[in-house]
């Protein structure tokens, strides 16, 4: 039997934390004299009360958690946080529509960065700060899940890093999960504070700096400006955000190895090497194509090209230029990058590079197996043999991801969106990127989509953020059968 008390208790703790964080935007609202302080006080009180009640009503019950409870805690926890985090938008009256408020919240928590706001700069500061906070909370939540929780459930690209991770492995999860979560939080908060300080020193207001610092480290992409990062003209701001987007796309185990000066373990990591090489080569290629197409300044071409490449690969979604206006070939390239994702164990969304690397290496080895059918040819990553179970998991993941994209595109186009825009909307939602192509390109938003389409895209955002299997397994009859 599923232990419902354990699920309710953990969800209650999550809601209590979210409710407490809702009081922070009150300080912003009071400082700027905006009218949304009451909405946050009320929302925070409701969320805190519900969360505390769930916890205390189950505190003396059996709180043992097994795999099925784990899946439900992750899924129900995120759905509960979505629901209560939408309250400030609704109660303040600035996003009165339930669909739109939920869309903005789901996009924030999943660090997708798609928005329905048509005039971001007219939104009260408190709501803008909360909007950024939802991404920051969601970004850290994903880090903890992928490094500390998903290995317990047996899912996620992070499985290939279990042997190297400074955090828990399957047989040592409980003794080390607290220390791992603490280390991850320290790194995440420290990087956010460093970026905030740098952006402030480079010319941003403190409000803009803290908001962009939170959404950069979360690879979320929500901005306080309608023009996104393009609003800020100083090149140093673009380069700074670019560097921190790249860092945010790095596996957090690599960052910990860096802090411990374990250079050999960093460089032998094939995903990290691939990440460096892909970003470098694509930046040079796009720079050349942009420069030849626009006949502009070489530095500006390099900056815009590299910024967009890093932004899309890391699924941050910031823009400094409209990449759909450069060349058709570049639009196609950036559409393909919507399926990339950066490193496993980062705040990045998408498929993740580790899966692409494993798939490509295994495909090459398959030709060798055809020539030597009796030979035992094993796939290795980071000098370690990849278990057949993990290889199968990755291949199935890729197949399901492609299937979900195809079905999602058919559904969204059937709801009234043109085919190109449907492909862009589904790809960017499933990959948690933000901007897409067509009617949801970098200079557009999702406000014009009908409500059914928005709900479909919200489901895809959650599906992509939680690595597909975490949600899809709930729809299988095996999950609900009694042990």
C-alpha positions in Angstrom: 0.0 0.0 0.0 1.1 3.5 -0.7 1.9 5.5 2.4 -0.3 8.6 1.9 0.7 10.1 5.3 4.4 10.3 4.2 3.4 12.1 1.0 1.1 14.6 2.7 3.8 15.3 5.3 6.5 16.0 2.8 4.2 18.1 0.6 3.2 20.0 3.7 6.9 20.9 4.4 7.3 22.1 0.8 4.3 24.3 1.1 5.4 25.7 4.4 8.7 26.7 2.8 7.1 28.2 -0.2 4.6 30.1 2.1 7.5 31.5 4.1 9.3 32.7 1.0 6.2 34.5 -0.1 6.8 37.1 2.6 10.1 38.2 1.0 8.3 40.0 -1.9 6.4 42.0 0.8 9.6 43.9 1.6 10.0 44.7 -2.1 6.4 45.9 -2.4 6.7 48.1 0.6 10.0 49.6 -0.5 8.7 50.5 -3.9 5.2 51.5 -2.6 3.4 49.0 -4.9 -0.1 47.7 -4.1 0.7 44.0 -4.2 2.0 43.6 -0.6 -1.5 42.5 0.7 -1.7 39.8 -1.9 1.6 38.3 -0.7 0.7 38.5 2.9 -2.5 36.7 2.3 -1.0 34.2 -0.1 1.9 33.5 2.3 -0.4 33.0 5.2 -2.8 30.6 3.4 0.1 28.6 2.0 1.9 28.4 5.3 -1.3 27.4 7.2 -2.1 24.6 4.7 1.5 23.4 4.7 1.8 23.4 8.5 -1.5 21.7 8.9 -0.5 18.9 6.5 2.7 18.4 8.5 1.3 18.5 12.0 -1.7 16.2 11.1 0.7 13.5 9.9 3.7 14.1 12.3 3.0 11.0 14.4 2.1 8.8 11.5 4.4 6.3 9.6 6.6 8.5 7.4 8.6 5.7 5.6 9.2 6.5 2.0 9.7 3.9 -0.7 9.9 4.2 -4.5 6.2 4.7 -5.2 5.9 7.3 -2.5 9.0 9.0 -3.9 7.4 9.4 -7.3 4.2 10.7 -5.8 6.1 13.1 -3.5 8.0 14.6 -6.5 4.9 14.9 -8.7 2.4 16.0 -6.0 4.9 18.3 -4.4 5.5 20.2 -7.7 1.7 20.4 -8.4 1.0 21.7 -4.9 3.7 24.3 -5.3 2.3 25.4 -8.7 -1.1 25.8 -7.2 -0.2 27.9 -4.2 2.5 29.9 -6.0 -0.1 31.2 -8.4 -2.1 32.8 -5.6 -0.1 36.2 -5.6 -0.9 36.7 -9.3 -4.6 36.0 -8.8 -5.1 37.8 -5.5 -3.2 40.9 -6.7 -5.5 41.2 -9.7 -2.7 41.6 -12.2 -3.2 38.1 -13.7 -6.9 37.4 -12.8 -7.2 34.5 -15.2 -6.6 31.1 -13.5 -5.1 29.7 -16.7 -2.7 32.6 -17.2 -1.7 32.7 -13.5 -1.0 29.0 -13.5 0.9 29.2 -16.8 3.2 31.9 -15.5 3.8 29.9 -12.3 4.4 26.6 -14.0 6.7 28.3 -16.5 8.6 29.9 -13.5 8.8 26.8 -11.3 9.9 24.6 -14.2 12.4 27.3 -15.2 10.9 27.4 -18.7 10.7 31.1 -19.0 7.7 31.3 -21.3 5.5 34.2 -20.3 2.0 35.5 -20.9 2.8 39.0 -19.7 2.6 41.6 -22.5 4.1 44.5 -20.6 6.5 43.1 -18.0 7.8 46.6 -17.0 4.2 47.6 -15.9 4.1 44.7 -13.5 4.5 45.7 -9.8 8.0 45.1 -8.4 6.8 42.6 -5.8 5.3 40.3 -8.4 8.3 40.6 -10.6 10.5 39.6 -7.7 8.2 36.6 -6.9 8.2 35.7 -10.6 12.0 35.5 -10.5 11.9 33.6 -7.2 9.7 30.9 -8.6 12.5 30.2 -11.1 15.2 30.3 -8.5 13.2 27.9 -6.2 12.6 25.6 -9.1 16.2 25.6 -10.2 17.5 24.6 -6.9 14.7 22.0 -6.6 15.9 20.4 -9.8 19.5 20.3 -8.6 18.5 18.5 -5.4 16.2 16.1 -7.3 18.7 15.1 -10.0 21.6 14.6 -7.7 20.0 13.5 -4.4 16.6 12.0 -5.2 16.4 10.7 -8.8 19.2 8.1 -8.2 17.1 6.6 -5.4 14.2 6.3 -7.9 16.5 5.0 -10.6 15.9 7.7 -13.1 17.6 10.7 -14.7 20.8 11.3 -16.7 22.6 11.8 -13.4 22.9 8.0 -13.1 26.1 8.0 -15.1 27.7 10.3 -12.5 26.7 8.3 -9.4 30.2 6.8 -9.0 31.8 10.3 -9.1 29.2 12.4 -7.4 30.1 13.9 -4.1 26.5 13.4 -3.1 24.6 10.2 -2.3 24.7 7.0 -4.2 21.9 4.4 -4.0 23.3 2.5 -1.1 24.4 5.6 0.9 21.6 8.0 0.2 20.1 8.6 3.6 23.3 9.3 5.5 24.6 11.7 2.9 21.6 13.4 1.4 21.5 16.2 4.0 25.2 17.0 3.5 24.7 16.9 -0.3 21.7 19.2 -0.2 23.5 21.7 2.1 26.6 21.8 -0.2 24.4 22.3 -3.3 22.5 25.1 -1.6 25.7 26.9 -0.6 27.1 26.8 -4.1 23.8 27.9 -5.7 23.3 30.8 -3.3 26.9 31.9 -3.5 26.9 31.9 -7.3 23.7 33.9 -7.2 25.1 36.5 -4.8 28.3 36.8 -6.8 26.4 37.4 -10.1 24.1 39.9 -8.4 27.1 41.9 -7.2 28.8 41.9 -10.5 25.7 43.0 -12.4 25.1 45.8 -9.9 28.7 47.0 -10.3 28.3 46.9 -14.1 25.4 49.3 -14.1 22.2 47.4 -13.3 20.0 48.7 -10.5 20.0 46.3 -7.5 16.5 45.2 -8.2 17.4 44.3 -11.8 20.6 42.7 -10.7 19.0 40.4 -8.1 16.2 39.3 -10.4 18.6 38.5 -13.3 21.0 36.8 -10.9 18.2 34.5 -9.7 16.9 33.6 -13.1 20.3 33.2 -14.7 21.5 30.6 -12.1 18.2 28.9 -12.4 18.6 28.9 -16.3 15.0 30.3 -16.3 15.2 33.4 -18.3 12.5 35.6 -16.8 13.6 39.2 -17.1 12.3 42.5 -15.6 12.4 44.1 -19.0 10.2 43.6 -22.1 13.3 43.4 -24.3 15.0 40.8 -22.0 18.8 41.3 -21.6 18.8 43.2 -24.9 17.5 46.2 -22.8 20.9 46.5 -21.2 23.3 48.0 -23.7 26.6 47.5 -21.8 28.5 44.6 -23.5 30.1 43.6 -20.1 26.6 42.8 -18.8 26.0 40.5 -21.7 29.4 38.7 -21.3 28.9 38.4 -17.5 25.4 36.8 -17.9 26.8 34.6 -20.7 29.6 33.2 -18.4 27.2 32.5 -15.6 24.6 30.9 -17.9 27.4 28.6 -19.0 28.3 27.8 -15.4 24.7 27.2 -14.6 24.7 24.5 -17.3 27.6 22.6 -15.8 26.9 19.5 -13.7 27.1 20.6 -10.1 29.4 17.7 -9.2 31.9 19.3 -11.7 31.6 22.6 -9.8 32.3 20.8 -6.5 35.4 19.1 -8.1 36.6 22.5 -9.3 36.3 23.9 -5.8 38.3 20.9 -4.5 40.9 21.4 -7.3 40.3 17.9 -8.7 41.3 18.9 -12.3 41.8 15.4 -13.5 38.3 14.3 -12.6 36.9 17.4 -14.3 38.7 16.9 -17.6 38.1 13.2 -17.8 34.3 13.9 -17.7 33.2 13.3 -21.3 30.0 15.3 -20.9 31.8 18.3 -19.7 34.4 18.1 -22.5 31.5 17.8 -25.0 29.8 20.7 -23.5 32.9 22.9 -23.9 33.5 21.8 -27.5 29.9 22.1 -28.6 29.4 25.6 -27.2 32.8 26.7 -28.6 32.3 25.3 -32.1 28.7 26.5 -32.4 29.6 29.9 -31.2 32.3 30.3 -33.9 29.9 28.9 -36.6 27.0 31.2 -35.7 29.3 34.2 -35.3 30.6 33.6 -38.9 27.0 33.2 -40.3 25.7 36.2 -38.4 28.6 38.4 -39.4 28.2 37.4 -43.1 24.4 38.0 -42.9 24.4 41.3 -41.1 27.7 42.8 -42.2 27.9 44.3 -38.8 30.6 44.6 -36.1 32.6 41.4 -35.6 32.5 41.9 -31.8 28.7 42.4 -31.8 28.3 39.4 -34.0 30.4 37.2 -31.7 28.6 38.5 -28.6 25.1 38.0 -30.0 25.9 34.7 -31.5 27.6 33.2 -28.5 25.0 34.7 -26.1 22.1 33.0 -28.0 24.0 29.7 -28.4 24.7 29.5 -24.6 21.2 30.8 -23.7 19.4 28.1 -25.8 21.8 25.2 -25.0 21.5 25.9 -21.3 17.7 26.4 -21.7 17.9 29.9 -20.1 16.0 31.6 -22.8 17.4 35.2 -22.5 17.7 37.1 -25.7 20.0 39.9 -26.9 18.9 39.5 -30.6 16.2 37.9 -32.6 17.8 34.8 -33.9 14.9 34.0 -36.2 15.7 37.2 -38.2 19.3 36.2 -39.1 19.0 33.3 -41.6 16.6 30.5 -42.2 19.5 28.0 -41.6 20.2 29.6 -38.2 16.5 29.4 -37.3 16.7 25.7 -38.0 19.9 25.4 -36.0 18.3 27.1 -33.0 15.2 24.9 -33.3 17.4 21.8 -33.1 19.2 23.3 -30.1 15.8 23.3 -28.3 16.4 19.6 -27.9 19.9 19.8 -26.6 20.1 20.8 -23.0 23.3 21.3 -21.1 24.7 18.9 -18.5 22.9 16.4 -16.3 22.9 17.6 -12.7 22.6 21.2 -13.7 19.6 23.6 -13.6 19.4 23.2 -17.4 16.3 21.5 -19.0 16.2 19.6 -22.3 17.4 16.1 -23.1 20.8 16.7 -21.6 24.1 16.3 -23.4 25.0 13.1 -21.5 22.2 11.3 -23.3 23.2 12.6 -26.7 26.8 11.5 -26.0 25.8 8.0 -25.0 23.5 7.7 -28.0 26.1 8.8 -30.5 28.9 6.6 -29.0 26.6 3.6 -28.9 25.6 4.3 -32.5 29.2 4.4 -33.7 29.9 1.2 -31.8 27.0 -0.5 -33.4 28.9 -0.4 -36.8 31.8 -2.1 -35.1 29.5 -4.7 -33.7 28.2 -5.4 -37.2 31.7 -6.1 -38.4 32.6 -8.2 -35.3 29.3 -9.9 -34.3 31.0 -12.3 -31.9 33.0 -9.7 -30.1 31.9 -8.2 -26.8 32.1 -4.5 -27.4 31.1 -2.4 -24.3 30.2 1.2 -24.2 32.4 3.2 -21.9 31.8 6.7 -20.4 34.5 8.4 -18.3 36.5 5.1 -18.5 33.7 3.2 -16.9 31.5 0.6 -18.6 27.9 1.8 -19.0 25.5 -0.8 -17.6 23.0 -2.2 -20.1 20.2 -1.0 -17.9 21.3 2.6 -18.1 21.9 2.4 -21.9 18.4 1.0 -22.4 17.0 3.7 -20.1 18.6 6.4 -22.2 17.5 5.0 -25.5 13.9 4.6 -24.3 14.0 8.2 -22.9 15.0 9.5 -26.3 12.3 7.6 -28.1 9.6 8.7 -25.6 10.9 12.3 -25.8 10.5 12.2 -29.6 7.1 10.6 -29.3 5.9 13.2 -26.9 7.1 16.0 -29.2 5.3 14.5 -32.2 2.1 13.9 -30.3 2.3 17.3 -28.6 2.8 19.0 -31.9 -0.3 17.3 -33.4 -2.4 18.2 -30.4 -1.3 21.8 -30.2 -1.8 22.3 -34.0 -5.2 20.7 -33.7 -6.1 23.3 -31.1 -5.6 26.1 -33.7 -1.9 27.0 -33.8 0.0 26.8 -37.1 2.4 23.9 -37.6 5.6 25.9 -37.3 4.5 27.7 -34.1 3.2 24.4 -32.7 6.5 22.7 -33.2 8.3 25.7 -31.6 5.9 25.9 -28.7 6.0 22.1 -27.9 9.8 21.9 -28.3 10.5 24.9 -26.1 8.0 23.8 -23.4 9.2 20.2 -23.3 12.8 21.4 -23.2 12.0 24.2 -20.6 13.7 26.8 -22.9 11.3 29.7 -23.2 11.5 31.2 -26.7 10.8 29.1 -29.7 10.1 29.7 -33.3 7.1 31.0 -35.2 4.5 32.9 -33.2 6.4 32.0 -30.0 9.8 33.3 -31.1 12.2 35.4 -29.1 10.3 38.7 -29.7 6.9 37.2 -28.9 5.2 35.6 -26.0 2.4 33.0 -25.2 -0.4 35.5 -24.3 -2.2 35.0 -27.6 -2.6 31.2 -27.3 -6.0 29.8 -26.3 -6.5 28.3 -22.8 -6.5 24.6 -23.9 -3.2 25.1 -25.7 -1.7 26.7 -22.6 -2.7 23.7 -20.4 -1.2 21.3 -22.8 2.1 23.3 -22.8 2.0 23.4 -19.0 1.8 19.6 -18.9 4.7 19.4 -21.3 6.8 21.8 -19.1 6.3 19.6 -16.1 6.9 16.5 -18.1 10.2 17.8 -19.4 11.3 19.2 -16.1 10.8 15.9 -14.2 12.6 13.8 -16.8 9.4 12.2 -18.4 9.3 9.0 -16.4 8.5 10.6 -13.1 5.1 11.7 -14.5 4.4 9.1 -17.1 4.9 6.2 -14.6 1.8 7.5 -12.7 -0.3 6.6 -15.8 0.8 3.0 -15.8 -1.3 0.3 -14.2 1.8 -1.3 -12.6 2.3 1.7 -10.4 -1.0 1.4 -8.7 -1.0 -2.3 -8.1 -0.7 -3.3 -4.5 2.6 -4.8 -3.5 
